[in-house]
Each structure stands twice: as structure tokens, then as C-alpha cells.
Amino acid sequence: MQLIFDGGGTKWIEEFSKEHKITPLSQSLKSSGVIAGVCDYCDTSFGGEKDLLRKKELPLIDEYKGHPSIARLFADGYQTITL
């Protein structure tokens, strides 16, 4: 399982960086490798902060025109769930 922040979901990175009741869950997901990264194009388009991503050690994914490659995920056997 991988969690990729894409589209407007890239704005959640800032929320996850604040102290909140969900903080332990987000830290657990990151430390277990579930969080794969953040769409580079969408992070820029939605006003994300690259410095925050570096601080959180979250990689920017830009495999296909600045976006994560959904085709690669399918080829690797993943199924997508969009929330």
C-alpha cells in the first residue's frame, strides 16, 4: 500500500505537520513507508511549501509531466483508491 498526496490533497501535508490528534497516525504512516510522496505539480499548483516537504522528508513525485505515474502503479500491481 502506498499513500500519494495528489491534487488538493497536497494541502493536507501542512495540516499533518501541526500538532493534532491525527499526528501519531501520520507519523506512523510515514515511518512505516506507507506515505510514498507528494505530486510535484499539484503541490506547486495548490500553493504547497517545498521547504515543509524537505523538512518532513517527503519526496516529490514527478514521473509523468510532474505527476506520479498511475500507469507505473498499475504495472506494479497496485489498485487506486481516490478520496
The first five atom37 places (N, CA, C, CB, O) and aatype in JSON, in Angstrom:
{
  "aatype": [12, 5, 10, 9, 13, 3, 7, 7, 7, 16, 11, 17, 9, 6, 6, 13, 15, 11, 6, 8, 11, 9, 16, 14, 10, 15, 5, 15, 10, 11, 15, 15, 7, 19, 9, 0, 7, 19, 4, 3, 18, 4, 3, 16, 15, 13, 7, 7, 6, 11, 3, 10, 10, 1, 11, 11, 6, 10, 14, 10, 9, 3, 6, 18, 11, 7, 8, 14, 15, 9, 0, 1, 10, 13, 0, 3, 7, 18, 5, 16, 9, 16, 10],
  "atom_mask": [
    [1, 1, 1, 1, 1],
    [1, 1, 1, 1, 1],
    [1, 1, 1, 1, 1],
    [1, 1, 1, 1, 1],
    [1, 1, 1, 1, 1],
    [1, 1, 1, 1, 1],
    [1, 1, 1, 0, 1],
    [1, 1, 1, 0, 1],
    [1, 1, 1, 0, 1],
    [1, 1, 1, 1, 1],
    [1, 1, 1, 1, 1],
    [1, 1, 1, 1, 1],
    [1, 1, 1, 1, 1],
    [1, 1, 1, 1, 1],
    [1, 1, 1, 1, 1],
    [1, 1, 1, 1, 1],
    [1, 1, 1, 1, 1],
    [1, 1, 1, 1, 1],
    [1, 1, 1, 1, 1],
    [1, 1, 1, 1, 1],
    [1, 1, 1, 1, 1],
    [1, 1, 1, 1, 1],
    [1, 1, 1, 1, 1],
    [1, 1, 1, 1, 1],
    [1, 1, 1, 1, 1],
    [1, 1, 1, 1, 1],
    [1, 1, 1, 1, 1],
    [1, 1, 1, 1, 1],
    [1, 1, 1, 1, 1],
    [1, 1, 1, 1, 1],
    [1, 1, 1, 1, 1],
    [1, 1, 1, 1, 1],
    [1, 1, 1, 0, 1],
    [1, 1, 1, 1, 1],
    [1, 1, 1, 1, 1],
    [1, 1, 1, 1, 1],
    [1, 1, 1, 0, 1],
    [1, 1, 1, 1, 1],
    [1, 1, 1, 1, 1],
    [1, 1, 1, 1, 1],
    [1, 1, 1, 1, 1],
    [1, 1, 1, 1, 1],
    [1, 1, 1, 1, 1],
    [1, 1, 1, 1, 1],
    [1, 1, 1, 1, 1],
    [1, 1, 1, 1, 1],
    [1, 1, 1, 0, 1],
    [1, 1, 1, 0, 1],
    [1, 1, 1, 1, 1],
    [1, 1, 1, 1, 1],
    [1, 1, 1, 1, 1],
    [1, 1, 1, 1, 1],
    [1, 1, 1, 1, 1],
    [1, 1, 1, 1, 1],
    [1, 1, 1, 1, 1],
    [1, 1, 1, 1, 1],
    [1, 1, 1, 1, 1],
    [1, 1, 1, 1, 1],
    [1, 1, 1, 1, 1],
    [1, 1, 1, 1, 1],
    [1, 1, 1, 1, 1],
    [1, 1, 1, 1, 1],
    [1, 1, 1, 1, 1],
    [1, 1, 1, 1, 1],
    [1, 1, 1, 1, 1],
    [1, 1, 1, 0, 1],
    [1, 1, 1, 1, 1],
    [1, 1, 1, 1, 1],
    [1, 1, 1, 1, 1],
    [1, 1, 1, 1, 1],
    [1, 1, 1, 1, 1],
    [1, 1, 1, 1, 1],
    [1, 1, 1, 1, 1],
    [1, 1, 1, 1, 1],
    [1, 1, 1, 1, 1],
    [1, 1, 1, 1, 1],
    [1, 1, 1, 0, 1],
    [1, 1, 1, 1, 1],
    [1, 1, 1, 1, 1],
    [1, 1, 1, 1, 1],
    [1, 1, 1, 1, 1],
    [1, 1, 1, 1, 1],
    [1, 1, 1, 1, 1]
  ],
  "atom_positions": [
    [[0.85, -1.17, 0.0], [0.0, 0.0, 0.0], [0.89, 1.23, 0.0], [-0.96, 0.0, 1.22], [1.9, 1.29, 0.7]],
    [[0.49, 2.21, -0.79], [1.17, 3.49, -0.84], [0.14, 4.61, -0.74], [2.01, 3.63, -2.13], [-0.97, 4.5, -1.27]],
    [[0.51, 5.66, -0.06], [-0.32, 6.85, 0.01], [0.44, 7.96, -0.71], [-0.65, 7.25, 1.51], [1.55, 8.32, -0.33]],
    [[-0.19, 8.5, -1.75], [0.4, 9.59, -2.52], [-0.54, 10.79, -2.4], [0.63, 9.19, -4.03], [-1.72, 10.69, -2.71]],
    [[0.0, 11.91, -1.96], [-0.79, 13.12, -1.86], [-0.82, 13.78, -3.23], [-0.22, 14.1, -0.77], [0.22, 14.14, -3.78]],
    [[-2.03, 13.94, -3.78], [-2.2, 14.44, -5.14], [-3.34, 15.46, -5.15], [-2.49, 13.28, -6.14], [-4.17, 15.47, -4.25]],
    [[-3.37, 16.31, -6.16], [-4.43, 17.3, -6.27], [-4.51, 18.17, -5.02], [0.0, 0.0, 0.0], [-3.49, 18.53, -4.44]],
    [[-5.73, 18.5, -4.62], [-5.93, 19.31, -3.42], [-5.48, 18.62, -2.15], [0.0, 0.0, 0.0], [-5.3, 19.26, -1.11]],
    [[-5.28, 17.3, -2.23], [-4.79, 16.54, -1.07], [-3.39, 16.95, -0.64], [0.0, 0.0, 0.0], [-2.97, 16.64, 0.48]],
    [[-2.68, 17.63, -1.53], [-1.33, 18.08, -1.15], [-1.38, 19.11, -0.03], [-0.61, 18.67, -2.37], [-0.39, 19.3, 0.68]],
    [[-2.51, 19.77, 0.14], [-2.64, 20.76, 1.21], [-2.69, 20.1, 2.6], [-3.91, 21.6, 1.0], [-2.47, 20.76, 3.61]],
    [[-2.97, 18.79, 2.64], [-3.02, 18.08, 3.92], [-1.65, 17.97, 4.58], [-3.61, 16.7, 3.72], [-1.56, 17.78, 5.79]],
    [[-0.59, 18.07, 3.79], [0.76, 17.97, 4.36], [0.94, 19.02, 5.45], [1.83, 18.15, 3.26], [1.49, 18.74, 6.51]],
    [[0.49, 20.23, 5.17], [0.61, 21.3, 6.17], [-0.21, 20.97, 7.42], [0.14, 22.64, 5.58], [0.25, 21.22, 8.53]],
    [[-1.39, 20.42, 7.24], [-2.22, 20.05, 8.39], [-1.57, 18.94, 9.21], [-3.62, 19.61, 7.92], [-1.6, 18.97, 10.44]],
    [[-0.99, 17.96, 8.52], [-0.34, 16.85, 9.22], [0.91, 17.31, 9.97], [0.02, 15.75, 8.24], [1.37, 16.61, 10.87]],
    [[1.46, 18.46, 9.61], [2.67, 18.93, 10.27], [2.36, 19.64, 11.59], [3.45, 19.85, 9.35], [3.27, 19.92, 12.38]],
    [[1.09, 19.94, 11.83], [0.68, 20.6, 13.08], [0.39, 19.54, 14.14], [-0.57, 21.5, 12.85], [0.1, 18.39, 13.82]],
    [[0.47, 19.95, 15.4], [0.09, 19.05, 16.49], [-1.42, 18.88, 16.45], [0.54, 19.6, 17.89], [-2.18, 19.85, 16.48]],
    [[-1.84, 17.65, 16.37], [-3.25, 17.33, 16.22], [-3.45, 15.9, 16.68], [-3.73, 17.53, 14.73], [-2.48, 15.15, 16.8]],
    [[-4.68, 15.51, 16.93], [-4.93, 14.14, 17.37], [-4.55, 13.11, 16.32], [-6.39, 13.98, 17.75], [-4.37, 11.93, 16.64]],
    [[-4.43, 13.53, 15.06], [-4.05, 12.6, 13.99], [-2.52, 12.51, 13.82], [-4.7, 13.03, 12.67], [-2.03, 11.69, 13.05]],
    [[-1.77, 13.35, 14.54], [-0.31, 13.38, 14.41], [0.33, 12.01, 14.61], [0.27, 14.35, 15.41], [1.17, 11.63, 13.79]],
    [[-0.02, 11.24, 15.64], [0.61, 9.92, 15.79], [0.35, 9.0, 14.59], [0.11, 9.25, 17.06], [1.24, 8.24, 14.19]],
    [[-0.85, 9.07, 14.02], [-1.17, 8.24, 12.86], [-0.32, 8.65, 11.66], [-2.66, 8.34, 12.51], [0.25, 7.79, 10.99]],
    [[-0.22, 9.95, 11.39], [0.56, 10.39, 10.24], [2.03, 10.05, 10.42], [0.4, 11.9, 10.03], [2.7, 9.69, 9.44]],
    [[2.56, 10.14, 11.64], [3.95, 9.76, 11.9], [4.15, 8.26, 11.69], [4.36, 10.15, 13.33], [5.18, 7.84, 11.16]],
    [[3.18, 7.47, 12.1], [3.26, 6.02, 11.93], [3.24, 5.64, 10.45], [2.1, 5.33, 12.67], [4.0, 4.78, 10.01]],
    [[2.37, 6.28, 9.67], [2.3, 6.02, 8.24], [3.61, 6.38, 7.55], [1.14, 6.79, 7.6], [4.08, 5.65, 6.67]],
    [[4.2, 7.49, 7.95], [5.46, 7.91, 7.35], [6.59, 6.95, 7.72], [5.83, 9.33, 7.78], [7.34, 6.52, 6.85]],
    [[6.7, 6.62, 8.99], [7.81, 5.76, 9.43], [7.69, 4.34, 8.88], [7.86, 5.71, 10.95], [8.7, 3.65, 8.73]],
    [[6.48, 3.9, 8.58], [6.3, 2.55, 8.03], [6.46, 2.51, 6.51], [4.94, 2.02, 8.41], [6.42, 1.44, 5.91]],
    [[6.64, 3.67, 5.89], [6.86, 3.72, 4.45], [5.59, 3.75, 3.62], [0.0, 0.0, 0.0], [5.65, 3.64, 2.4]],
    [[4.45, 3.89, 4.27], [3.18, 3.92, 3.53], [3.06, 5.21, 2.71], [1.99, 3.8, 4.5], [2.55, 5.19, 1.59]],
    [[3.52, 6.33, 3.26], [3.45, 7.59, 2.52], [4.59, 7.59, 1.51], [3.55, 8.82, 3.49], [5.76, 7.69, 1.86]],
    [[4.2, 7.49, 0.23], [5.2, 7.41, -0.85], [5.71, 8.79, -1.25], [4.6, 6.72, -2.06], [6.86, 8.92, -1.67]],
    [[4.87, 9.8, -1.13], [5.31, 11.13, -1.5], [4.16, 12.03, -1.9], [0.0, 0.0, 0.0], [2.99, 11.75, -1.63]],
    [[4.54, 13.12, -2.57], [3.61, 14.18, -2.92], [3.78, 14.52, -4.4], [3.84, 15.44, -2.02], [4.9, 14.61, -4.89]],
    [[2.67, 14.71, -5.1], [2.73, 15.11, -6.5], [3.4, 16.48, -6.61], [1.3, 15.14, -7.13], [2.93, 17.45, -6.02]],
    [[4.49, 16.54, -7.36], [5.25, 17.78, -7.51], [4.4, 18.87, -8.16], [6.52, 17.53, -8.34], [4.34, 20.0, -7.67]],
    [[3.75, 18.53, -9.26], [2.95, 19.51, -9.99], [1.82, 20.05, -9.11], [2.37, 18.88, -11.27], [1.62, 21.26, -9.03]],
    [[1.09, 19.17, -8.46], [-0.06, 19.58, -7.65], [0.37, 20.38, -6.42], [-0.86, 18.36, -7.22], [-0.3, 21.32, -6.03]],
    [[1.49, 19.99, -5.83], [1.98, 20.75, -4.68], [2.23, 22.2, -5.07], [3.26, 20.11, -4.11], [1.86, 23.12, -4.34]],
    [[2.85, 22.39, -6.23], [3.11, 23.75, -6.72], [1.81, 24.46, -7.06], [4.03, 23.71, -7.95], [1.62, 25.62, -6.68]],
    [[0.92, 23.78, -7.76], [-0.35, 24.39, -8.2], [-1.25, 24.79, -7.04], [-1.09, 23.43, -9.09], [-1.97, 25.79, -7.13]],
    [[-1.21, 24.02, -5.96], [-2.07, 24.32, -4.82], [-1.35, 25.11, -3.73], [-2.61, 23.03, -4.23], [-1.83, 25.2, -2.6]],
    [[-0.2, 25.7, -4.08], [0.5, 26.59, -3.16], [1.23, 25.9, -2.03], [0.0, 0.0, 0.0], [1.37, 26.46, -0.95]],
    [[1.69, 24.69, -2.28], [2.43, 23.95, -1.26], [3.77, 24.58, -0.94], [0.0, 0.0, 0.0], [4.27, 25.43, -1.69]],
    [[4.35, 24.17, 0.15], [5.63, 24.7, 0.59], [6.69, 23.62, 0.46], [5.55, 25.21, 2.05], [6.71, 22.65, 1.22]],
    [[7.59, 23.79, -0.51], [8.64, 22.8, -0.76], [9.54, 22.64, 0.48], [9.49, 23.21, -1.98], [10.01, 21.54, 0.76]],
    [[9.77, 23.73, 1.2], [10.61, 23.65, 2.41], [9.98, 22.73, 3.45], [10.83, 25.05, 3.01], [10.69, 22.0, 4.14]],
    [[8.67, 22.78, 3.57], [7.97, 21.91, 4.52], [8.13, 20.44, 4.12], [6.47, 22.28, 4.6], [8.34, 19.58, 4.98]],
    [[8.05, 20.17, 2.83], [8.22, 18.79, 2.36], [9.63, 18.29, 2.64], [7.92, 18.69, 0.86], [9.82, 17.14, 3.05]],
    [[10.63, 19.16, 2.42], [12.02, 18.77, 2.73], [12.19, 18.51, 4.23], [13.02, 19.87, 2.27], [12.83, 17.55, 4.64]],
    [[11.59, 19.4, 5.03], [11.68, 19.24, 6.49], [11.04, 17.93, 6.93], [11.0, 20.43, 7.19], [11.55, 17.25, 7.83]],
    [[9.92, 17.57, 6.31], [9.21, 16.34, 6.65], [9.79, 15.11, 5.94], [7.73, 16.48, 6.3], [9.34, 13.99, 6.14]],
    [[10.81, 15.36, 5.09], [11.46, 14.29, 4.32], [10.46, 13.52, 3.47], [12.19, 13.32, 5.26], [10.49, 12.29, 3.4]],
    [[9.56, 14.27, 2.83], [8.58, 13.68, 1.92], [9.03, 13.95, 0.49], [7.15, 14.26, 2.18], [9.2, 15.1, 0.1]],
    [[9.22, 12.89, -0.29], [9.68, 13.09, -1.67], [8.6, 13.66, -2.57], [10.18, 11.78, -2.24], [7.41, 13.37, -2.42]],
    [[9.04, 14.48, -3.51], [8.16, 14.96, -4.57], [8.2, 13.93, -5.68], [8.58, 16.38, -5.08], [9.27, 13.46, -6.07]],
    [[7.04, 13.57, -6.19], [6.95, 12.57, -7.25], [6.6, 13.29, -8.55], [5.89, 11.46, -6.91], [5.59, 13.98, -8.63]],
    [[7.44, 13.1, -9.56], [7.24, 13.8, -10.84], [7.58, 12.9, -12.02], [8.09, 15.08, -10.89], [8.31, 13.29, -12.93]],
    [[7.05, 11.7, -12.0], [7.39, 10.7, -13.01], [6.8, 10.99, -14.39], [6.93, 9.35, -12.56], [7.41, 10.63, -15.4]],
    [[5.65, 11.63, -14.45], [4.99, 11.86, -15.73], [4.46, 13.29, -15.78], [3.84, 10.85, -15.95], [3.42, 13.6, -15.21]],
    [[5.19, 14.15, -16.46], [4.81, 15.55, -16.61], [4.55, 16.21, -15.25], [3.58, 15.67, -17.49], [3.61, 16.99, -15.11]],
    [[5.37, 15.89, -14.28], [5.25, 16.49, -12.96], [4.34, 15.75, -12.0], [0.0, 0.0, 0.0], [4.22, 16.13, -10.84]],
    [[3.7, 14.68, -12.47], [2.75, 13.93, -11.67], [3.27, 12.52, -11.38], [1.39, 13.85, -12.38], [4.18, 12.04, -12.07]],
    [[2.71, 11.84, -10.38], [3.0, 10.41, -10.2], [2.48, 9.64, -11.42], [2.36, 9.86, -8.88], [1.47, 10.03, -12.02]],
    [[3.15, 8.58, -11.78], [2.71, 7.76, -12.91], [1.71, 6.71, -12.44], [3.93, 7.08, -13.59], [2.07, 5.72, -11.81]],
    [[0.46, 6.94, -12.76], [-0.58, 5.97, -12.42], [-0.35, 4.68, -13.21], [-2.0, 6.55, -12.72], [-0.6, 3.59, -12.7]],
    [[0.12, 4.81, -14.45], [0.41, 3.63, -15.28], [1.46, 2.74, -14.6], [0.91, 4.05, -16.68], [1.33, 1.52, -14.61]],
    [[2.49, 3.35, -14.0], [3.51, 2.57, -13.3], [2.9, 1.84, -12.1], [4.66, 3.48, -12.83], [3.21, 0.68, -11.85]],
    [[2.03, 2.53, -11.38], [1.4, 1.89, -10.22], [0.57, 0.68, -10.65], [0.51, 2.9, -9.48], [0.63, -0.36, -10.01]],
    [[-0.2, 0.82, -11.73], [-0.97, -0.32, -12.24], [-0.03, -1.44, -12.68], [-1.86, 0.11, -13.42], [-0.28, -2.61, -12.39]],
    [[1.05, -1.08, -13.38], [2.01, -2.08, -13.85], [2.66, -2.82, -12.69], [3.09, -1.43, -14.72], [3.01, -3.99, -12.8]],
    [[2.82, -2.11, -11.56], [3.41, -2.72, -10.36], [2.39, -3.5, -9.53], [4.05, -1.64, -9.5], [2.72, -4.03, -8.47]],
    [[1.15, -3.57, -10.02], [0.13, -4.36, -9.35], [-0.73, -3.61, -8.35], [0.0, 0.0, 0.0], [-1.55, -4.22, -7.65]],
    [[-0.57, -2.3, -8.27], [-1.39, -1.51, -7.35], [-2.77, -1.27, -7.93], [-0.7, -0.17, -7.02], [-2.95, -1.28, -9.15]],
    [[-3.73, -1.04, -7.06], [-5.05, -0.57, -7.43], [-5.18, 0.82, -6.83], [-6.21, -1.54, -6.93], [-4.57, 1.11, -5.8]],
    [[-5.95, 1.68, -7.45], [-6.06, 3.03, -6.93], [-7.39, 3.23, -6.2], [-5.92, 4.06, -8.05], [-8.43, 2.7, -6.6]],
    [[-7.31, 3.99, -5.14], [-8.48, 4.43, -4.39], [-8.33, 5.94, -4.28], [-8.6, 3.73, -2.96], [-7.33, 6.43, -3.76]],
    [[-9.32, 6.66, -4.74], [-9.26, 8.12, -4.72], [-10.23, 8.63, -3.67], [-9.57, 8.71, -6.11], [-11.41, 8.28, -3.68]],
    [[-9.73, 9.47, -2.78], [-10.57, 10.06, -1.74], [-10.64, 11.56, -1.93], [-10.05, 9.72, -0.34], [-11.3, 12.25, -1.16]]
  ]
}
